[in-house]
């Protein structure tokens, strides 16, 4: 069991390091998958935790085409690409999960720049990926929506602390800050 968990954490760290901390060129998902295959052979779990909307603080009506497409690319298509390249090294019965946000389903004022659209696209893509990866490769594909977090993106909408306070007061489970 320890071996399996160490593989999961190493894969997440490897992906994070290679893709986001390169000082020159971002490493494509294919190269990351090849590195993981070389180091570990196959994997059971793949976690996608990437979202970025360069214009998240802008209302949708003020979002540029480039800002909108960047949000869709980073927050939704990146999961399609990641899964495309990792499915060949995933064991049958494995699972992939991504993180979404309630703004895909409800209006969250201030969560702009196309990010609500990107999260809706991520949820829609997840359904298709679950069907395709499930049928072809016996891989489960899901997305979860975490509770409110004071993340960098959440800070951009400006009133995350009020939302966390409201959630803490009204949620069925106690919200941990």
LINMO-V161708 format. One line per field, one symbol per residue. phi: phi as a letter, one per 20 degrees, with the letter a starting at -180 (. if undefined). A space follows every 10 residues. Layout:
BEGIN
phi=???
END
This chain:
BEGIN
phi=.fffffffff fffffffffd dfeddfefgf ffffffffec nccdccddcc bbcfdgeefg fdffgfffff ffffecfgfg fffgeegfde fgnfbcccdd bgffdcfdgn edmnffffff fgfffgffff fffffecmde cbccdfffce egffffencf fffffffffd ffdfeee
END
